[in-house]
Amino acid sequence: MNTIFTPQNLEIFGQLFLAVVLGALIGTEREIRGRLAGVKTHALVCLGSCLFTVLSVVGFRDFVFAADPSRIASQIVVGIGFLGAGLIIFDQSRIKGLTTAAGIWTTAAIGMTVGLQFYFVALFAALLVLVIYTLLYYFEAFLDRFRDKHKRNS
């Protein structure tokens, strides 16, 4: 009997695939804008977070002593914080990479959400990230022009 294609494994494969797709979608926007972390980084962060979450939920449920699956989740948050910190650059009195770092952190949360089987929540969160990256990008550009105009008139 082939144990690779069990119903549980197929569901996990689907979860991992969804995490990669959602992470890649978010990373595509960053790649288009020429940011520090793009498609591969976001896809890997989402995949890794999903995989660690699945492992913490499924992998430890049959242990004789109670294992706390939230311990792995909390370590994902800390680890992604270090990754995000590496993306932030201070350059000539300006901070760069902060939005991308926040996006990486949120992408990890989306991967964890997929790992916990909250698929529609993960899809909605990914959509919100894309809305923030695109629509708010234009709103922020408008605010920058507005601020610059008022600085010149002052």
Helices and strands as residue ranges (DSSP letters): H 7-32, H 39-58, H 70-87, E 89-91, E 94-96, H 98-115, H 119-153
